Amino acid sequence: MPYQTAPSPPTGPMTPRLRRACEKAAHVVTTRGKIVRGGQAAMFLLERVWPRPWRFVARLFARPPLVWPINLGYEIVARHRSFFAPFILPGEPEDRPENLPEDLDE
């Protein structure tokens, strides 16, 4: 779920510190409460959505030392989102929720 709508304790994991961190990188909170971020979070998600024969690749690249270049690539893309967005998510609107007009009910 988007971090902006994640519930705060006691019903959810969203602390003020985690909210600030989520502004800079994707985070995954596992069912066991472990938090993974950045490139490791991307590999965690890919491991769960890729077809079964490819899951081992995501699992392999989610651990050091192979996750280090993944994290570096993630940081580069995250810092330059506006440049990479058209390539990663073609057809997505360029307006982000925070840039939308206030009166959307019309």
Gaussian input, Z-matrix of N, CA and C with variables (Angstrom, degrees):
# hf/3-21g

backbone

0 1
 N
 C     1     B1
 C     2     B2     1     A1
 N     3     B3     2     A2     1     D1
 C     4     B4     3     A3     2     D2
 C     5     B5     4     A4     3     D3
 N     6     B6     5     A5     4     D4
 C     7     B7     6     A6     5     D5
 C     8     B8     7     A7     6     D6
 N     9     B9     8     A8     7     D7
 C    10    B10     9     A9     8     D8
 C    11    B11    10    A10     9     D9
 N    12    B12    11    A11    10    D10
 C    13    B13    12    A12    11    D11
 C    14    B14    13    A13    12    D12
 N    15    B15    14    A14    13    D13
 C    16    B16    15    A15    14    D14
 C    17    B17    16    A16    15    D15
 N    18    B18    17    A17    16    D16
 C    19    B19    18    A18    17    D17
 C    20    B20    19    A19    18    D18
 N    21    B21    20    A20    19    D19
 C    22    B22    21    A21    20    D20
 C    23    B23    22    A22    21    D21
 N    24    B24    23    A23    22    D22
 C    25    B25    24    A24    23    D23
 C    26    B26    25    A25    24    D24
 N    27    B27    26    A26    25    D25
 C    28    B28    27    A27    26    D26
 C    29    B29    28    A28    27    D27
 N    30    B30    29    A29    28    D28
 C    31    B31    30    A30    29    D29
 C    32    B32    31    A31    30    D30
 N    33    B33    32    A32    31    D31
 C    34    B34    33    A33    32    D32
 C    35    B35    34    A34    33    D33
 N    36    B36    35    A35    34    D34
 C    37    B37    36    A36    35    D35
 C    38    B38    37    A37    36    D36
 N    39    B39    38    A38    37    D37
 C    40    B40    39    A39    38    D38
 C    41    B41    40    A40    39    D39
 N    42    B42    41    A41    40    D40
 C    43    B43    42    A42    41    D41
 C    44    B44    43    A43    42    D42
 N    45    B45    44    A44    43    D43
 C    46    B46    45    A45    44    D44
 C    47    B47    46    A46    45    D45
 N    48    B48    47    A47    46    D46
 C    49    B49    48    A48    47    D47
 C    50    B50    49    A49    48    D48
 N    51    B51    50    A50    49    D49
 C    52    B52    51    A51    50    D50
 C    53    B53    52    A52    51    D51
 N    54    B54    53    A53    52    D52
 C    55    B55    54    A54    53    D53
 C    56    B56    55    A55    54    D54
 N    57    B57    56    A56    55    D55
 C    58    B58    57    A57    56    D56
 C    59    B59    58    A58    57    D57
 N    60    B60    59    A59    58    D58
 C    61    B61    60    A60    59    D59
 C    62    B62    61    A61    60    D60
 N    63    B63    62    A62    61    D61
 C    64    B64    63    A63    62    D62
 C    65    B65    64    A64    63    D63
 N    66    B66    65    A65    64    D64
 C    67    B67    66    A66    65    D65
 C    68    B68    67    A67    66    D66
 N    69    B69    68    A68    67    D67
 C    70    B70    69    A69    68    D68
 C    71    B71    70    A70    69    D69
 N    72    B72    71    A71    70    D70
 C    73    B73    72    A72    71    D71
 C    74    B74    73    A73    72    D72
 N    75    B75    74    A74    73    D73
 C    76    B76    75    A75    74    D74
 C    77    B77    76    A76    75    D75
 N    78    B78    77    A77    76    D76
 C    79    B79    78    A78    77    D77
 C    80    B80    79    A79    78    D78
 N    81    B81    80    A80    79    D79
 C    82    B82    81    A81    80    D80
 C    83    B83    82    A82    81    D81
 N    84    B84    83    A83    82    D82
 C    85    B85    84    A84    83    D83
 C    86    B86    85    A85    84    D84
 N    87    B87    86    A86    85    D85
 C    88    B88    87    A87    86    D86
 C    89    B89    88    A88    87    D87
 N    90    B90    89    A89    88    D88
 C    91    B91    90    A90    89    D89
 C    92    B92    91    A91    90    D90
 N    93    B93    92    A92    91    D91
 C    94    B94    93    A93    92    D92
 C    95    B95    94    A94    93    D93
 N    96    B96    95    A95    94    D94
 C    97    B97    96    A96    95    D95
 C    98    B98    97    A97    96    D96
 N    99    B99    98    A98    97    D97
 C   100   B100    99    A99    98    D98
 C   101   B101   100   A100    99    D99
 N   102   B102   101   A101   100   D100
 C   103   B103   102   A102   101   D101
 C   104   B104   103   A103   102   D102
 N   105   B105   104   A104   103   D103
 C   106   B106   105   A105   104   D104
 C   107   B107   106   A106   105   D105
 N   108   B108   107   A107   106   D106
 C   109   B109   108   A108   107   D107
 C   110   B110   109   A109   108   D108
 N   111   B111   110   A110   109   D109
 C   112   B112   111   A111   110   D110
 C   113   B113   112   A112   111   D111
 N   114   B114   113   A113   112   D112
 C   115   B115   114   A114   113   D113
 C   116   B116   115   A115   114   D114
 N   117   B117   116   A116   115   D115
 C   118   B118   117   A117   116   D116
 C   119   B119   118   A118   117   D117
 N   120   B120   119   A119   118   D118
 C   121   B121   120   A120   119   D119
 C   122   B122   121   A121   120   D120
 N   123   B123   122   A122   121   D121
 C   124   B124   123   A123   122   D122
 C   125   B125   124   A124   123   D123
 N   126   B126   125   A125   124   D124
 C   127   B127   126   A126   125   D125
 C   128   B128   127   A127   126   D126
 N   129   B129   128   A128   127   D127
 C   130   B130   129   A129   128   D128
 C   131   B131   130   A130   129   D129
 N   132   B132   131   A131   130   D130
 C   133   B133   132   A132   131   D131
 C   134   B134   133   A133   132   D132
 N   135   B135   134   A134   133   D133
 C   136   B136   135   A135   134   D134
 C   137   B137   136   A136   135   D135
 N   138   B138   137   A137   136   D136
 C   139   B139   138   A138   137   D137
 C   140   B140   139   A139   138   D138
 N   141   B141   140   A140   139   D139
 C   142   B142   141   A141   140   D140
 C   143   B143   142   A142   141   D141
 N   144   B144   143   A143   142   D142
 C   145   B145   144   A144   143   D143
 C   146   B146   145   A145   144   D144
 N   147   B147   146   A146   145   D145
 C   148   B148   147   A147   146   D146
 C   149   B149   148   A148   147   D147
 N   150   B150   149   A149   148   D148
 C   151   B151   150   A150   149   D149
 C   152   B152   151   A151   150   D150
 N   153   B153   152   A152   151   D151
 C   154   B154   153   A153   152   D152
 C   155   B155   154   A154   153   D153
 N   156   B156   155   A155   154   D154
 C   157   B157   156   A156   155   D155
 C   158   B158   157   A157   156   D156
 N   159   B159   158   A158   157   D157
 C   160   B160   159   A159   158   D158
 C   161   B161   160   A160   159   D159
 N   162   B162   161   A161   160   D160
 C   163   B163   162   A162   161   D161
 C   164   B164   163   A163   162   D162
 N   165   B165   164   A164   163   D163
 C   166   B166   165   A165   164   D164
 C   167   B167   166   A166   165   D165
 N   168   B168   167   A167   166   D166
 C   169   B169   168   A168   167   D167
 C   170   B170   169   A169   168   D168
 N   171   B171   170   A170   169   D169
 C   172   B172   171   A171   170   D170
 C   173   B173   172   A172   171   D171
 N   174   B174   173   A173   172   D172
 C   175   B175   174   A174   173   D173
 C   176   B176   175   A175   174   D174
 N   177   B177   176   A176   175   D175
 C   178   B178   177   A177   176   D176
 C   179   B179   178   A178   177   D177
 N   180   B180   179   A179   178   D178
 C   181   B181   180   A180   179   D179
 C   182   B182   181   A181   180   D180
 N   183   B183   182   A182   181   D181
 C   184   B184   183   A183   182   D182
 C   185   B185   184   A184   183   D183
 N   186   B186   185   A185   184   D184
 C   187   B187   186   A186   185   D185
 C   188   B188   187   A187   186   D186
 N   189   B189   188   A188   187   D187
 C   190   B190   189   A189   188   D188
 C   191   B191   190   A190   189   D189
 N   192   B192   191   A191   190   D190
 C   193   B193   192   A192   191   D191
 C   194   B194   193   A193   192   D192
 N   195   B195   194   A194   193   D193
 C   196   B196   195   A195   194   D194
 C   197   B197   196   A196   195   D195
 N   198   B198   197   A197   196   D196
 C   199   B199   198   A198   197   D197
 C   200   B200   199   A199   198   D198
 N   201   B201   200   A200   199   D199
 C   202   B202   201   A201   200   D200
 C   203   B203   202   A202   201   D201
 N   204   B204   203   A203   202   D202
 C   205   B205   204   A204   203   D203
 C   206   B206   205   A205   204   D204
 N   207   B207   206   A206   205   D205
 C   208   B208   207   A207   206   D206
 C   209   B209   208   A208   207   D207
 N   210   B210   209   A209   208   D208
 C   211   B211   210   A210   209   D209
 C   212   B212   211   A211   210   D210
 N   213   B213   212   A212   211   D211
 C   214   B214   213   A213   212   D212
 C   215   B215   214   A214   213   D213
 N   216   B216   215   A215   214   D214
 C   217   B217   216   A216   215   D215
 C   218   B218   217   A217   216   D216
 N   219   B219   218   A218   217   D217
 C   220   B220   219   A219   218   D218
 C   221   B221   220   A220   219   D219
 N   222   B222   221   A221   220   D220
 C   223   B223   222   A222   221   D221
 C   224   B224   223   A223   222   D222
 N   225   B225   224   A224   223   D223
 C   226   B226   225   A225   224   D224
 C   227   B227   226   A226   225   D225
 N   228   B228   227   A227   226   D226
 C   229   B229   228   A228   227   D227
 C   230   B230   229   A229   228   D228
 N   231   B231   230   A230   229   D229
 C   232   B232   231   A231   230   D230
 C   233   B233   232   A232   231   D231
 N   234   B234   233   A233   232   D232
 C   235   B235   234   A234   233   D233
 C   236   B236   235   A235   234   D234
 N   237   B237   236   A236   235   D235
 C   238   B238   237   A237   236   D236
 C   239   B239   238   A238   237   D237
 N   240   B240   239   A239   238   D238
 C   241   B241   240   A240   239   D239
 C   242   B242   241   A241   240   D240
 N   243   B243   242   A242   241   D241
 C   244   B244   243   A243   242   D242
 C   245   B245   244   A244   243   D243
 N   246   B246   245   A245   244   D244
 C   247   B247   246   A246   245   D245
 C   248   B248   247   A247   246   D246
 N   249   B249   248   A248   247   D247
 C   250   B250   249   A249   248   D248
 C   251   B251   250   A250   249   D249
 N   252   B252   251   A251   250   D250
 C   253   B253   252   A252   251   D251
 C   254   B254   253   A253   252   D252
 N   255   B255   254   A254   253   D253
 C   256   B256   255   A255   254   D254
 C   257   B257   256   A256   255   D255
 N   258   B258   257   A257   256   D256
 C   259   B259   258   A258   257   D257
 C   260   B260   259   A259   258   D258
 N   261   B261   260   A260   259   D259
 C   262   B262   261   A261   260   D260
 C   263   B263   262   A262   261   D261
 N   264   B264   263   A263   262   D262
 C   265   B265   264   A264   263   D263
 C   266   B266   265   A265   264   D264
 N   267   B267   266   A266   265   D265
 C   268   B268   267   A267   266   D266
 C   269   B269   268   A268   267   D267
 N   270   B270   269   A269   268   D268
 C   271   B271   270   A270   269   D269
 C   272   B272   271   A271   270   D270
 N   273   B273   272   A272   271   D271
 C   274   B274   273   A273   272   D272
 C   275   B275   274   A274   273   D273
 N   276   B276   275   A275   274   D274
 C   277   B277   276   A276   275   D275
 C   278   B278   277   A277   276   D276
 N   279   B279   278   A278   277   D277
 C   280   B280   279   A279   278   D278
 C   281   B281   280   A280   279   D279
 N   282   B282   281   A281   280   D280
 C   283   B283   282   A282   281   D281
 C   284   B284   283   A283   282   D282
 N   285   B285   284   A284   283   D283
 C   286   B286   285   A285   284   D284
 C   287   B287   286   A286   285   D285
 N   288   B288   287   A287   286   D286
 C   289   B289   288   A288   287   D287
 C   290   B290   289   A289   288   D288
 N   291   B291   290   A290   289   D289
 C   292   B292   291   A291   290   D290
 C   293   B293   292   A292   291   D291
 N   294   B294   293   A293   292   D292
 C   295   B295   294   A294   293   D293
 C   296   B296   295   A295   294   D294
 N   297   B297   296   A296   295   D295
 C   298   B298   297   A297   296   D296
 C   299   B299   298   A298   297   D297
 N   300   B300   299   A299   298   D298
 C   301   B301   300   A300   299   D299
 C   302   B302   301   A301   300   D300
 N   303   B303   302   A302   301   D301
 C   304   B304   303   A303   302   D302
 C   305   B305   304   A304   303   D303
 N   306   B306   305   A305   304   D304
 C   307   B307   306   A306   305   D305
 C   308   B308   307   A307   306   D306
 N   309   B309   308   A308   307   D307
 C   310   B310   309   A309   308   D308
 C   311   B311   310   A310   309   D309
 N   312   B312   311   A311   310   D310
 C   313   B313   312   A312   311   D311
 C   314   B314   313   A313   312   D312
 N   315   B315   314   A314   313   D313
 C   316   B316   315   A315   314   D314
 C   317   B317   316   A316   315   D315

   B1=1.4444
   B2=1.5198
   B3=1.3053
   B4=1.4537
   B5=1.5201
   B6=1.3109
   B7=1.4649
   B8=1.5240
   B9=1.3333
   B10=1.4619
   B11=1.5287
   B12=1.3370
   B13=1.4629
   B14=1.5255
   B15=1.3161
   B16=1.4650
   B17=1.5242
   B18=1.3336
   B19=1.4635
   B20=1.5311
   B21=1.3087
   B22=1.4638
   B23=1.5261
   B24=1.3347
   B25=1.4640
   B26=1.5223
   B27=1.2791
   B28=1.4567
   B29=1.5312
   B30=1.3424
   B31=1.4674
   B32=1.5158
   B33=1.3211
   B34=1.4515
   B35=1.5196
   B36=1.3266
   B37=1.4615
   B38=1.5258
   B39=1.3447
   B40=1.4545
   B41=1.5258
   B42=1.3173
   B43=1.4595
   B44=1.5326
   B45=1.3193
   B46=1.4678
   B47=1.5299
   B48=1.3189
   B49=1.4692
   B50=1.5267
   B51=1.3296
   B52=1.4591
   B53=1.5298
   B54=1.3228
   B55=1.4700
   B56=1.5339
   B57=1.3423
   B58=1.4710
   B59=1.5288
   B60=1.3194
   B61=1.4661
   B62=1.5291
   B63=1.3245
   B64=1.4630
   B65=1.5239
   B66=1.3154
   B67=1.4602
   B68=1.5227
   B69=1.3323
   B70=1.4613
   B71=1.5195
   B72=1.3308
   B73=1.4639
   B74=1.5238
   B75=1.3123
   B76=1.4658
   B77=1.5211
   B78=1.3128
   B79=1.4590
   B80=1.5156
   B81=1.3137
   B82=1.4597
   B83=1.5211
   B84=1.3182
   B85=1.4603
   B86=1.5191
   B87=1.3299
   B88=1.4597
   B89=1.5212
   B90=1.3147
   B91=1.4635
   B92=1.5283
   B93=1.3237
   B94=1.4694
   B95=1.5222
   B96=1.3477
   B97=1.4500
   B98=1.5148
   B99=1.3258
   B100=1.4622
   B101=1.5286
   B102=1.3319
   B103=1.4635
   B104=1.5161
   B105=1.3376
   B106=1.4588
   B107=1.5207
   B108=1.3434
   B109=1.4596
   B110=1.5188
   B111=1.3207
   B112=1.4500
   B113=1.5127
   B114=1.3201
   B115=1.4583
   B116=1.5136
   B117=1.3182
   B118=1.4604
   B119=1.5271
   B120=1.3242
   B121=1.4625
   B122=1.5221
   B123=1.3336
   B124=1.4697
   B125=1.5215
   B126=1.3200
   B127=1.4649
   B128=1.5270
   B129=1.3229
   B130=1.4649
   B131=1.5304
   B132=1.3320
   B133=1.4716
   B134=1.5176
   B135=1.3303
   B136=1.4655
   B137=1.5246
   B138=1.3117
   B139=1.4698
   B140=1.5315
   B141=1.3162
   B142=1.4606
   B143=1.5180
   B144=1.3330
   B145=1.4672
   B146=1.5198
   B147=1.3198
   B148=1.4612
   B149=1.5232
   B150=1.3366
   B151=1.4719
   B152=1.5301
   B153=1.2977
   B154=1.4610
   B155=1.5297
   B156=1.3333
   B157=1.4698
   B158=1.5285
   B159=1.3255
   B160=1.4565
   B161=1.5274
   B162=1.2870
   B163=1.4693
   B164=1.5199
   B165=1.3319
   B166=1.4647
   B167=1.5267
   B168=1.3390
   B169=1.4657
   B170=1.5309
   B171=1.3263
   B172=1.4636
   B173=1.5222
   B174=1.3325
   B175=1.4683
   B176=1.5301
   B177=1.3267
   B178=1.4558
   B179=1.5257
   B180=1.3348
   B181=1.4561
   B182=1.5253
   B183=1.3050
   B184=1.4639
   B185=1.5191
   B186=1.3364
   B187=1.4592
   B188=1.5334
   B189=1.3309
   B190=1.4688
   B191=1.5277
   B192=1.2760
   B193=1.4597
   B194=1.5315
   B195=1.3298
   B196=1.4640
   B197=1.5206
   B198=1.3256
   B199=1.4644
   B200=1.5324
   B201=1.3130
   B202=1.4673
   B203=1.5275
   B204=1.3476
   B205=1.4696
   B206=1.5278
   B207=1.3273
   B208=1.4701
   B209=1.5298
   B210=1.3227
   B211=1.4708
   B212=1.5230
   B213=1.3301
   B214=1.4621
   B215=1.5286
   B216=1.3319
   B217=1.4632
   B218=1.5172
   B219=1.3161
   B220=1.4653
   B221=1.5285
   B222=1.3298
   B223=1.4672
   B224=1.5269
   B225=1.3197
   B226=1.4728
   B227=1.5246
   B228=1.3357
   B229=1.4624
   B230=1.5256
   B231=1.3215
   B232=1.4671
   B233=1.5297
   B234=1.3129
   B235=1.4670
   B236=1.5253
   B237=1.3186
   B238=1.4700
   B239=1.5257
   B240=1.3326
   B241=1.4653
   B242=1.5217
   B243=1.3207
   B244=1.4608
   B245=1.5291
   B246=1.3226
   B247=1.4558
   B248=1.5289
   B249=1.3393
   B250=1.4523
   B251=1.5275
   B252=1.3259
   B253=1.4660
   B254=1.5282
   B255=1.3373
   B256=1.4674
   B257=1.5332
   B258=1.3292
   B259=1.4585
   B260=1.5212
   B261=1.3161
   B262=1.4662
   B263=1.5209
   B264=1.3231
   B265=1.4675
   B266=1.5241
   B267=1.3422
   B268=1.4590
   B269=1.5220
   B270=1.3218
   B271=1.4555
   B272=1.5107
   B273=1.3356
   B274=1.4647
   B275=1.5164
   B276=1.3319
   B277=1.4683
   B278=1.5214
   B279=1.3136
   B280=1.4594
   B281=1.5100
   B282=1.3431
   B283=1.4556
   B284=1.5086
   B285=1.3037
   B286=1.4526
   B287=1.5132
   B288=1.3293
   B289=1.4620
   B290=1.5205
   B291=1.3287
   B292=1.4544
   B293=1.5338
   B294=1.3376
   B295=1.4591
   B296=1.5265
   B297=1.3065
   B298=1.4598
   B299=1.5192
   B300=1.3442
   B301=1.4713
   B302=1.5094
   B303=1.3180
   B304=1.4563
   B305=1.5273
   B306=1.3421
   B307=1.4731
   B308=1.5222
   B309=1.3197
   B310=1.4510
   B311=1.5134
   B312=1.3178
   B313=1.4641
   B314=1.5208
   B315=1.2975
   B316=1.4613
   B317=1.5011
   A1=108.64
   A2=117.93
   A3=119.95
   A4=110.90
   A5=116.39
   A6=119.39
   A7=111.83
   A8=116.94
   A9=119.87
   A10=111.65
   A11=117.60
   A12=121.06
   A13=113.11
   A14=117.43
   A15=120.40
   A16=110.45
   A17=117.16
   A18=119.77
   A19=112.25
   A20=114.30
   A21=121.13
   A22=109.51
   A23=117.40
   A24=119.58
   A25=110.64
   A26=120.67
   A27=128.28
   A28=113.82
   A29=119.48
   A30=119.77
   A31=113.28
   A32=118.73
   A33=120.84
   A34=112.03
   A35=116.33
   A36=120.37
   A37=115.24
   A38=118.79
   A39=121.00
   A40=113.10
   A41=115.46
   A42=121.65
   A43=108.34
   A44=118.99
   A45=119.64
   A46=112.76
   A47=116.92
   A48=120.63
   A49=111.15
   A50=116.99
   A51=120.93
   A52=110.74
   A53=118.16
   A54=121.68
   A55=110.37
   A56=117.40
   A57=120.69
   A58=110.78
   A59=116.59
   A60=120.44
   A61=111.10
   A62=117.31
   A63=121.20
   A64=112.42
   A65=117.34
   A66=120.39
   A67=111.30
   A68=117.22
   A69=121.57
   A70=113.91
   A71=118.02
   A72=120.40
   A73=109.86
   A74=114.89
   A75=120.20
   A76=109.12
   A77=115.80
   A78=122.60
   A79=108.77
   A80=115.69
   A81=121.67
   A82=106.99
   A83=115.48
   A84=120.79
   A85=105.55
   A86=116.34
   A87=120.40
   A88=110.41
   A89=115.46
   A90=119.92
   A91=111.41
   A92=117.16
   A93=121.17
   A94=112.50
   A95=117.03
   A96=120.79
   A97=115.19
   A98=118.13
   A99=121.22
   A100=108.58
   A101=116.51
   A102=121.36
   A103=108.64
   A104=115.84
   A105=121.55
   A106=107.30
   A107=116.86
   A108=119.93
   A109=110.91
   A110=114.68
   A111=122.13
   A112=113.73
   A113=115.64
   A114=121.67
   A115=112.90
   A116=116.77
   A117=120.19
   A118=110.08
   A119=117.94
   A120=121.43
   A121=110.37
   A122=116.52
   A123=120.18
   A124=110.34
   A125=117.92
   A126=120.77
   A127=110.94
   A128=117.05
   A129=121.87
   A130=109.69
   A131=116.38
   A132=120.39
   A133=111.60
   A134=117.26
   A135=119.91
   A136=111.25
   A137=116.00
   A138=120.04
   A139=111.03
   A140=116.45
   A141=120.36
   A142=114.00
   A143=118.71
   A144=119.61
   A145=113.69
   A146=118.70
   A147=119.86
   A148=110.26
   A149=117.07
   A150=119.83
   A151=109.98
   A152=115.35
   A153=122.31
   A154=114.89
   A155=121.72
   A156=118.21
   A157=114.13
   A158=118.67
   A159=121.73
   A160=113.14
   A161=118.27
   A162=120.59
   A163=113.34
   A164=116.07
   A165=119.09
   A166=110.93
   A167=117.42
   A168=120.52
   A169=109.65
   A170=116.74
   A171=120.37
   A172=110.44
   A173=117.24
   A174=120.78
   A175=110.20
   A176=116.84
   A177=121.90
   A178=110.97
   A179=116.87
   A180=121.13
   A181=113.35
   A182=119.32
   A183=122.38
   A184=112.27
   A185=116.94
   A186=120.38
   A187=111.16
   A188=116.67
   A189=119.52
   A190=110.48
   A191=118.31
   A192=129.68
   A193=113.13
   A194=118.28
   A195=120.12
   A196=113.37
   A197=117.82
   A198=120.20
   A199=111.53
   A200=118.36
   A201=120.49
   A202=112.28
   A203=120.55
   A204=118.07
   A205=112.41
   A206=117.45
   A207=120.89
   A208=108.96
   A209=117.00
   A210=121.18
   A211=111.45
   A212=117.40
   A213=120.80
   A214=110.15
   A215=116.80
   A216=120.58
   A217=111.61
   A218=116.18
   A219=120.40
   A220=110.10
   A221=117.46
   A222=121.41
   A223=111.22
   A224=117.05
   A225=120.81
   A226=110.08
   A227=116.56
   A228=120.20
   A229=110.55
   A230=117.84
   A231=121.34
   A232=111.42
   A233=117.28
   A234=120.40
   A235=112.91
   A236=116.09
   A237=120.90
   A238=110.68
   A239=115.60
   A240=121.70
   A241=113.13
   A242=117.02
   A243=119.74
   A244=111.66
   A245=117.95
   A246=120.87
   A247=111.24
   A248=117.40
   A249=121.58
   A250=114.54
   A251=117.94
   A252=121.25
   A253=113.92
   A254=120.45
   A255=118.94
   A256=113.71
   A257=116.97
   A258=120.30
   A259=112.19
   A260=115.76
   A261=120.76
   A262=111.15
   A263=117.17
   A264=122.29
   A265=110.17
   A266=118.12
   A267=119.12
   A268=110.82
   A269=115.81
   A270=120.35
   A271=114.57
   A272=117.94
   A273=120.65
   A274=108.98
   A275=117.84
   A276=118.84
   A277=110.81
   A278=115.04
   A279=119.35
   A280=112.36
   A281=117.59
   A282=120.10
   A283=109.45
   A284=115.81
   A285=121.08
   A286=107.50
   A287=118.58
   A288=120.83
   A289=114.08
   A290=118.05
   A291=119.22
   A292=111.99
   A293=117.87
   A294=121.35
   A295=112.64
   A296=117.95
   A297=121.24
   A298=111.00
   A299=116.64
   A300=119.16
   A301=111.59
   A302=115.80
   A303=122.23
   A304=112.76
   A305=116.99
   A306=119.74
   A307=110.76
   A308=116.14
   A309=122.28
   A310=112.40
   A311=118.77
   A312=121.87
   A313=112.69
   A314=118.87
   A315=121.27
   A316=112.58
   D1=151.80
   D2=177.66
   D3=-61.00
   D4=139.81
   D5=-177.46
   D6=-62.61
   D7=-26.04
   D8=-178.89
   D9=-65.14
   D10=-24.50
   D11=-178.24
   D12=-110.47
   D13=3.16
   D14=-179.17
   D15=-68.94
   D16=138.39
   D17=-179.45
   D18=-72.69
   D19=149.11
   D20=177.22
   D21=-87.49
   D22=166.42
   D23=177.07
   D24=-57.71
   D25=150.22
   D26=8.51
   D27=-87.99
   D28=-8.85
   D29=-177.13
   D30=-86.39
   D31=-15.07
   D32=-178.19
   D33=-145.40
   D34=175.45
   D35=-174.30
   D36=-90.34
   D37=-3.40
   D38=-168.91
   D39=-77.56
   D40=94.94
   D41=175.01
   D42=-89.39
   D43=163.75
   D44=176.56
   D45=-57.04
   D46=-39.28
   D47=179.56
   D48=-64.72
   D49=-44.31
   D50=179.02
   D51=-66.00
   D52=-38.14
   D53=178.17
   D54=-59.62
   D55=-43.91
   D56=178.54
   D57=-64.11
   D58=-39.93
   D59=179.83
   D60=-67.26
   D61=-35.38
   D62=-179.73
   D63=-68.00
   D64=-20.82
   D65=176.71
   D66=-68.01
   D67=-21.85
   D68=-176.10
   D69=-103.68
   D70=-25.00
   D71=-176.87
   D72=-156.75
   D73=153.85
   D74=175.41
   D75=-67.43
   D76=141.34
   D77=177.86
   D78=-128.66
   D79=145.85
   D80=173.29
   D81=-122.38
   D82=129.36
   D83=173.37
   D84=-105.64
   D85=114.56
   D86=-177.24
   D87=-74.44
   D88=168.96
   D89=179.00
   D90=-63.83
   D91=-21.25
   D92=177.03
   D93=-90.27
   D94=1.49
   D95=177.23
   D96=90.11
   D97=0.81
   D98=177.71
   D99=-74.57
   D100=140.10
   D101=179.58
   D102=-111.12
   D103=125.10
   D104=173.66
   D105=-118.77
   D106=148.30
   D107=-173.80
   D108=-135.36
   D109=165.22
   D110=172.75
   D111=59.38
   D112=-133.46
   D113=-178.34
   D114=-61.88
   D115=-35.33
   D116=178.71
   D117=-67.01
   D118=-36.01
   D119=176.03
   D120=-65.60
   D121=-40.05
   D122=177.56
   D123=-62.06
   D124=-43.22
   D125=178.90
   D126=-66.46
   D127=-37.46
   D128=177.06
   D129=-58.75
   D130=-45.79
   D131=-179.37
   D132=-69.07
   D133=-41.73
   D134=178.93
   D135=-61.98
   D136=-37.07
   D137=178.50
   D138=-59.13
   D139=-29.86
   D140=-177.88
   D141=-91.85
   D142=-18.63
   D143=-177.68
   D144=-109.34
   D145=-22.51
   D146=179.51
   D147=-68.89
   D148=153.55
   D149=174.71
   D150=-59.33
   D151=150.83
   D152=-173.31
   D153=-46.52
   D154=-45.72
   D155=-177.07
   D156=-63.35
   D157=-21.66
   D158=-176.70
   D159=-96.76
   D160=-9.04
   D161=-176.63
   D162=-61.28
   D163=-32.34
   D164=-179.59
   D165=-63.17
   D166=-30.07
   D167=178.70
   D168=-63.99
   D169=-47.99
   D170=178.71
   D171=-62.67
   D172=-41.48
   D173=179.99
   D174=-63.82
   D175=-39.31
   D176=179.52
   D177=-66.03
   D178=-44.70
   D179=-177.49
   D180=-80.09
   D181=-1.69
   D182=178.15
   D183=-88.61
   D184=-0.72
   D185=-176.80
   D186=-121.84
   D187=149.33
   D188=177.24
   D189=-61.65
   D190=148.25
   D191=0.01
   D192=-87.51
   D193=-5.98
   D194=-175.42
   D195=-68.22
   D196=-23.97
   D197=179.53
   D198=-74.73
   D199=-19.31
   D200=-177.76
   D201=-60.84
   D202=-49.25
   D203=176.64
   D204=-67.25
   D205=-29.01
   D206=176.03
   D207=-64.04
   D208=-45.79
   D209=178.28
   D210=-62.61
   D211=-40.24
   D212=178.73
   D213=-62.91
   D214=-46.57
   D215=177.31
   D216=-61.12
   D217=-41.19
   D218=178.53
   D219=-61.07
   D220=-45.70
   D221=-179.33
   D222=-61.35
   D223=-41.39
   D224=179.68
   D225=-63.07
   D226=-47.60
   D227=-179.92
   D228=-65.18
   D229=-41.63
   D230=-178.68
   D231=-63.04
   D232=-38.59
   D233=-179.86
   D234=-72.15
   D235=-22.50
   D236=-177.26
   D237=-123.20
   D238=44.05
   D239=-177.19
   D240=-53.38
   D241=-44.12
   D242=-175.72
   D243=-63.56
   D244=-30.86
   D245=177.20
   D246=-75.25
   D247=-45.11
   D248=-174.03
   D249=-82.48
   D250=-21.40
   D251=-174.85
   D252=-53.77
   D253=-45.09
   D254=-179.81
   D255=-62.65
   D256=-26.28
   D257=179.70
   D258=-83.52
   D259=-35.36
   D260=-176.44
   D261=-83.02
   D262=-42.60
   D263=-178.51
   D264=-125.55
   D265=69.56
   D266=-179.28
   D267=-63.00
   D268=139.95
   D269=179.03
   D270=87.61
   D271=-6.53
   D272=177.77
   D273=-74.60
   D274=143.96
   D275=177.86
   D276=-64.77
   D277=144.84
   D278=-179.23
   D279=-79.04
   D280=-21.85
   D281=177.90
   D282=-74.65
   D283=126.45
   D284=175.72
   D285=-90.53
   D286=159.51
   D287=-177.71
   D288=-51.59
   D289=-36.14
   D290=-177.73
   D291=-73.53
   D292=-12.44
   D293=-179.58
   D294=-100.21
   D295=0.60
   D296=-177.71
   D297=-78.83
   D298=153.07
   D299=178.12
   D300=-63.12
   D301=154.61
   D302=-177.06
   D303=-66.44
   D304=-41.99
   D305=-174.03
   D306=-96.79
   D307=85.71
   D308=-179.88
   D309=-89.04
   D310=-1.51
   D311=-176.66
   D312=-76.40
   D313=-12.52
   D314=-175.83
   D315=-73.71

